[in-house]
C-alpha cells in the first residue's frame, strides 16, 4: 500500500487541454453536493451506524 504514504496533487490542466474538457462544477461543489444528499437521505446513518 505504497500509495497511502505518498502525497498526491491532482490537476486537470492536461485533461482540459487534450480533451477540451471543462468541468461543470468546481471542486467544492463536487464535494459538498454528494455529502449534502447523503445527509438529507439519512444514508449516512446506515453507513456510519454504531454497533
MMTF fields as JSON, N, C-alpha, C and O atoms, coordinates in Angstrom:
{
  "mmtfVersion": "1.0.0",
  "mmtfProducer": "UNKNOWN",
  "numBonds": 203,
  "numAtoms": 204,
  "numGroups": 51,
  "numChains": 1,
  "numModels": 1,
  "chainsPerModel": [1],
  "groupsPerChain": [51],
  "chainIdList": ["A"],
  "bondAtomList": [4, 2, 8, 6, 12, 10, 16, 14, 20, 18, 24, 22, 28, 26, 32, 30, 36, 34, 40, 38, 44, 42, 48, 46, 52, 50, 56, 54, 60, 58, 64, 62, 68, 66, 72, 70, 76, 74, 80, 78, 84, 82, 88, 86, 92, 90, 96, 94, 100, 98, 104, 102, 108, 106, 112, 110, 116, 114, 120, 118, 124, 122, 128, 126, 132, 130, 136, 134, 140, 138, 144, 142, 148, 146, 152, 150, 156, 154, 160, 158, 164, 162, 168, 166, 172, 170, 176, 174, 180, 178, 184, 182, 188, 186, 192, 190, 196, 194, 200, 198],
  "bondOrderList": [1, 1, 1, 1, 1, 1, 1, 1, 1, 1, 1, 1, 1, 1, 1, 1, 1, 1, 1, 1, 1, 1, 1, 1, 1, 1, 1, 1, 1, 1, 1, 1, 1, 1, 1, 1, 1, 1, 1, 1, 1, 1, 1, 1, 1, 1, 1, 1, 1, 1],
  "groupList": [{"groupName": "UNK", "atomNameList": ["N", "CA", "C", "O"], "elementList": ["N", "C", "C", "O"], "formalChargeList": [0, 0, 0, 0], "bondAtomList": [1, 0, 2, 1, 3, 2], "bondOrderList": [1, 1, 2], "singleLetterCode": "X", "chemCompType": "L-PEPTIDE LINKING"}],
  "groupTypeList": [0, 0, 0, 0, 0, 0, 0, 0, 0, 0, 0, 0, 0, 0, 0, 0, 0, 0, 0, 0, 0, 0, 0, 0, 0, 0, 0, 0, 0, 0, 0, 0, 0, 0, 0, 0, 0, 0, 0, 0, 0, 0, 0, 0, 0, 0, 0, 0, 0, 0, 0],
  "groupIdList": [1, 2, 3, 4, 5, 6, 7, 8, 9, 10, 11, 12, 13, 14, 15, 16, 17, 18, 19, 20, 21, 22, 23, 24, 25, 26, 27, 28, 29, 30, 31, 32, 33, 34, 35, 36, 37, 38, 39, 40, 41, 42, 43, 44, 45, 46, 47, 48, 49, 50, 51],
  "secStructList": [7, 4, 4, 4, 4, 1, 7, 7, 7, 7, 7, 7, 2, 2, 2, 2, 2, 2, 2, 7, 7, 7, 7, 1, 1, 7, 2, 2, 2, 2, 2, 2, 2, 2, 2, 2, 2, 2, 2, 2, 2, 6, 2, 2, 2, 2, 2, 6, 7, 7, 7],
  "xCoordList": [0.824, 0.0, 0.865, 0.732, 1.713, 2.635, 1.902, 2.381, 0.756, 0.03, -0.469, -0.738, -0.595, -1.087, -0.028, -0.35, 1.212, 2.294, 2.802, 3.721, 2.216, 2.661, 1.618, 0.42, 2.077, 1.18, 0.868, 1.761, -0.394, -0.804, -1.526, -2.297, -1.264, -1.985, -2.548, -1.801, -3.833, -4.459, -4.674, -5.041, -4.441, -4.541, -5.241, -4.887, -6.225, -6.969, -6.513, -7.202, -5.383, -4.892, -4.706, -5.121, -4.09, -3.86, -5.19, -5.35, -6.135, -7.446, -8.145, -8.725, -8.088, -8.692, -8.063, -8.758, -6.747, -6.005, -6.251, -6.586, -6.094, -6.148, -7.561, -7.786, -8.497, -9.865, -10.858, -12.053, -10.35, -11.215, -12.325, -13.48, -11.949, -12.9, -12.937, -11.901, -14.134, -14.321, -15.342, -16.491, -14.968, -15.913, -17.101, -16.964, -18.252, -19.458, -19.489, -20.084, -18.849, -18.841, -17.408, -16.493, -17.232, -15.933, -15.701, -16.602, -14.505, -14.147, -15.017, -15.502, -15.217, -16.009, -17.418, -17.908, -18.065, -19.425, -19.428, -20.367, -18.383, -18.281, -18.156, -18.517, -17.653, -17.537, -18.786, -19.286, -19.287, -20.429, -21.743, -22.534, -21.977, -23.258, -23.565, -24.644, -22.666, -22.973, -23.102, -23.973, -22.258, -22.323, -23.622, -24.164, -24.12, -25.401, -26.532, -27.416, -26.511, -27.533, -27.513, -28.561, -26.321, -26.187, -26.784, -27.473, -26.524, -27.064, -28.588, -29.27, -29.128, -30.573, -31.336, -32.419, -30.774, -31.488, -31.331, -32.056, -30.398, -30.179, -29.292, -29.106, -28.744, -27.867, -26.648, -26.125, -26.2, -25.019, -25.25, -24.304, -26.498, -26.81, -26.57, -26.148, -26.84, -26.609, -25.132, -24.634, -24.439, -23.021, -22.194, -21.303, -22.488, -21.689, -22.402, -22.164, -23.271, -24.045, -23.129, -22.209, -23.387, -22.598, -23.227, -24.442, -22.415, -22.905, -22.824, -23.192],
  "yCoordList": [-1.19, 0.0, 1.25, 2.118, 1.321, 2.443, 3.764, 4.823, 3.708, 4.931, 5.679, 6.877, 5.012, 5.677, 6.54, 7.355, 6.369, 7.127, 8.269, 8.989, 8.433, 9.484, 10.588, 10.339, 11.789, 12.922, 13.031, 12.945, 13.218, 13.373, 14.709, 15.129, 15.347, 16.554, 16.321, 15.981, 16.496, 16.251, 17.573, 18.583, 17.536, 18.734, 18.351, 17.348, 19.139, 18.797, 19.582, 19.582, 20.239, 21.045, 20.182, 20.576, 19.016, 18.133, 17.66, 17.601, 17.326, 16.882, 17.994, 17.753, 19.199, 20.346, 20.545, 20.76, 20.47, 20.732, 19.634, 19.935, 18.383, 17.293, 16.848, 16.356, 17.013, 16.572, 17.721, 17.507, 18.929, 20.112, 19.99, 20.333, 19.501, 19.271, 20.484, 21.034, 20.885, 21.962, 21.467, 21.224, 21.309, 20.792, 21.734, 22.955, 21.147, 21.936, 22.481, 23.528, 21.771, 22.158, 22.312, 21.662, 23.169, 23.319, 22.217, 21.433, 22.164, 21.13, 21.188, 20.158, 22.375, 22.496, 21.952, 21.176, 22.351, 21.867, 20.364, 19.666, 19.869, 18.449, 17.614, 16.437, 18.209, 17.515, 17.734, 16.799, 18.958, 19.292, 18.669, 18.211, 18.65, 18.183, 16.737, 16.482, 15.787, 14.415, 14.272, 13.545, 14.948, 14.801, 15.382, 14.863, 16.447, 17.026, 16.041, 15.859, 15.406, 14.419, 13.228, 12.711, 12.8, 11.67, 12.031, 11.216, 13.24, 13.668, 13.785, 13.37, 14.346, 14.542, 13.227, 13.116, 12.232, 10.966, 10.046, 9.059, 10.362, 9.516, 8.318, 7.457, 8.262, 7.147, 7.114, 6.043, 8.281, 8.324, 7.539, 6.993, 7.474, 6.693, 5.199, 4.475, 4.756, 3.355, 3.065, 2.02, 3.998, 3.808, 3.858, 3.034, 4.812, 5.033, 4.577, 5.111, 3.596, 3.104, 2.561, 1.789, 2.966, 2.489, 1.213, 1.138, 0.24, -1.042, -1.063, -2.058],
  "zCoordList": [0.0, 0.0, 0.0, 0.862, -0.937, -1.045, -1.296, -0.89, -1.954, -2.281, -1.049, -1.129, 0.068, 1.276, 1.947, 2.812, 1.564, 2.192, 1.317, 1.706, 0.16, -0.756, -0.856, -0.722, -1.089, -1.304, -2.787, -3.629, -3.093, -4.476, -4.643, -3.781, -5.744, -6.116, -7.507, -8.425, -7.677, -8.963, -9.686, -9.085, -10.966, -11.775, -13.079, -13.699, -13.496, -14.7, -15.926, -16.946, -15.843, -16.972, -18.215, -19.305, -18.068, -19.217, -19.798, -21.018, -18.94, -19.405, -20.177, -21.235, -19.648, -20.349, -21.715, -22.708, -21.753, -22.989, -24.018, -25.163, -23.64, -24.618, -24.983, -26.089, -24.084, -24.357, -24.487, -24.691, -24.366, -24.392, -23.349, -23.601, -22.191, -21.102, -20.189, -19.817, -19.839, -18.862, -17.847, -18.217, -16.582, -15.588, -15.379, -15.45, -15.121, -14.874, -13.454, -13.196, -12.538, -11.13, -10.651, -11.157, -9.683, -9.055, -8.036, -7.738, -7.512, -6.554, -5.31, -4.842, -4.776, -3.543, -3.744, -2.924, -4.823, -5.087, -5.345, -4.961, -5.992, -6.27, -5.01, -5.001, -3.961, -2.683, -1.834, -1.208, -1.813, -0.958, -1.416, -0.592, -2.712, -3.233, -2.834, -2.298, -3.07, -2.648, -1.127, -0.649, -0.377, 1.078, 1.636, 2.611, 1.029, 1.443, 1.162, 1.999, -0.003, -0.351, 0.59, 0.976, 0.954, 1.881, 3.236, 3.85, 3.7, 4.99, 4.939, 5.877, 3.851, 3.728, 3.69, 4.265, 3.015, 2.866, 4.064, 4.193, 4.929, 6.095, 5.809, 6.668, 4.604, 4.253, 5.168, 5.476, 5.6, 6.463, 7.746, 8.314, 8.212, 9.409, 9.166, 10.068, 7.952, 7.613, 7.43, 7.85, 6.799, 6.517, 7.793, 7.998, 8.634, 9.84, 11.101, 12.184, 10.96, 12.087, 13.173, 12.901, 14.378, 15.509, 16.048, 16.235, 16.289, 16.835, 18.323, 18.947]
}
